[in-house]
């Protein structure tokens, strides 16, 4: 692709940056749109847009064309991650949400694993077919295989419990779905007062900063440091580089499902993952700092670091849990803001600390990871305190004269901790 389109300078980096800008800008508007449009129409519609833009990429002849397409593709793709977590939080209880969020996150990691294999197969099997380069066929096929999923969404996506018209749900099942989760307060107007309420809330600051910090603990995996390390060492084929790197998302899948199931089993104790990642990220960084020249140590550290992917499912589930009694738009905006601010920070964080120039040992990045993990542990502890206090306040208001504040506090601490 670089050769066919005559890339030069930092144009490839600019393309990735343009996509990130579109992706970041699309987060909050997408979740707001879900308040005014049926999710069963909005999500598949965005998939159709994404599919069309992907196939258009196969026809480009200049890097500037790719840049324009990738910006709008990022905006269309922005709806998926935060929108899905919003929908999951609308359907499932504290003891169920972790596993569903984990399955969703793990499916993305599985896509990362098999995407490389699919890319290799398409390129080797179709390169030159009908006069098209393999990379053009890749974009065509990627767009085409998305369309049946969009059609499935138009026909069968369940929306939210109070909006659902899913043909596979009986009336009594729809009633059960509504009764299982708290009824959200009436939606407030989207105005300056709403904006101030969001920006001044502890939920916005608490969970946005949680994900800003936690998102950077994924830097080993999200920046493919194992691949950059292997490339810097040399002596590996392209197939080996792809195959060895797939072990990282494989570990992430196992960790995500395991922690998601465990936190559900424990009644929604999502904060445990924050402490786990704080310890694991520190240990893997120290392993590379101390003995990074040892191949066995580096392999172990990078594969273990894949476990931090568990924070995606559990932290977004934690945010959903904490905002169950808030109105849907408030919850949707906070969840979208988490990913928006994390993406904005990650756009420059990876360049400053994990540039390919720092391979094979990424010393600056290792120290950054240790600092990030310490911050995550402290922020998790503080957010746990705030969420417990907020739940105590809510229950005291509900209980009225039926129980003392001390009794309510004891019940919450016993449940949450």
Buried (B, 14 or more C-beta within 10 A) or exposed (E): BEEEBEBEEEBBEBBBBBBBBBBBBBBBBBBBBBBEEBBBEBBBBBBBBBBBBBBBBBEBEEBEBBBBBBBBBBBBBBBBBBBBBBBBBBBBBBEBBBBBBBBBBBEBBBEBBEBBEBBBEBBEEBBEEEEBBBBBBBBBBBBEEBBEEBEEBBEEBBBBBEEBEBEEBEEEEBEEBEEEBEEBEEEEEEEEEBEEBBEEBEBBBBBBBBBBBBBBBBBBBBBBBBBBBBBBEEEBEEEEBBBBBBBBBBBBBBBBBEBBBBBBEBEBBBBBBBBBBBEBBBBBBBBBBEEBEEEEBBBBBBBBBBBBBBBBBBBBBBBBBBBBBBBBBBBBBBBBBBBBBBBBBBBEBBBEBBBBEBBBBBEEBBEBBBBBBBBBBEBBEEBBEBBBEBBBEBBBEEBEEEBEEEEBBEBBEEBBE
